[in-house]
Amino acid sequence: MGISKLYSVKDGGDLSPLDCKNINLILSEMSISDIPKEQLTNVMDYLVVALNNNSVDHSLVSKLDTLLESLQSTVG
């Protein structure tokens, strides 16, 4: 299902651990310009939770942290 699963739970819903693993992998290859404007806050919120809970594969942390920093400087 990929990134669309994250987009679909913007207004509520659940993501399984497998969903999160797949989403993290996809997000690690994305830049802020790849994310629809209406999803920026959703993705930022997801990354904050995922990174704070240490639920991200160690090899992806740096890339996701960089994406989060870009989102925070853009969204506020």
N, C-alpha and C positions, 0 to 999 in steps of 0.2 A: 504494500500500500504506500510506503514511502512517506515523503514529506506532506502529502495531502492529508494523511492521518493527523498530523500535528495541526494543520490548518483547520481541519474539521472540528477539532475540540476547542477551538478558540473561545466559544461561549459555554463550555462545559463538556465533560466527558472524561474518559479514562484512557490512559496509554499503558499497555503492558510493558514489561521489561524488554521483550523482543522488539516492540514498536520503538521504544526509546533507543535501543542499540542501533536499529536501522536509521532512525532519525538523526542520531548523533553522527553516524557515518556520512549521511547525505549532507548535513549542515557543515561538516568539516571541509567539504569540497565547495561550499557556496561562499559567495561574497554578498555584501549587503545589497548590491544591485540586483541580485538574483531573487530577492525576497519581495513579494508584493507589498506595496506600502501599507495596505490594511492589515498585514500580518507582522509588521515590524515589532510592535509591542508584544504580541503573542510569542514570537520567537525569542525576544529578549527575556521575557518572563520565564519561558521554558529553560533557557540556558542558565539563568540565575539559579533556578531550583536544581537543575541537573548538576551544575558545577559545585554548588554549595553542599549538595548531598554526596559528593564524591561518587556519583553513579556513572561517570564517563570513563571509558577506556583510557588508560594513561596515555596511550599514543595519540589520542585526539584532543587532549586537554589544551595544548598550546593553540591549536587552530581554532577551537571553539572559544577560547578565552579572547583571542584576537577578534573574532566575529562579534562577541559580546561587547567588547570595548568600542567597536565601530557602531554598533546599535545604540549603545548608551550615549555616545557623543552625538548621534543623529536624532534619536528620539527624546533624549533628555533624562 
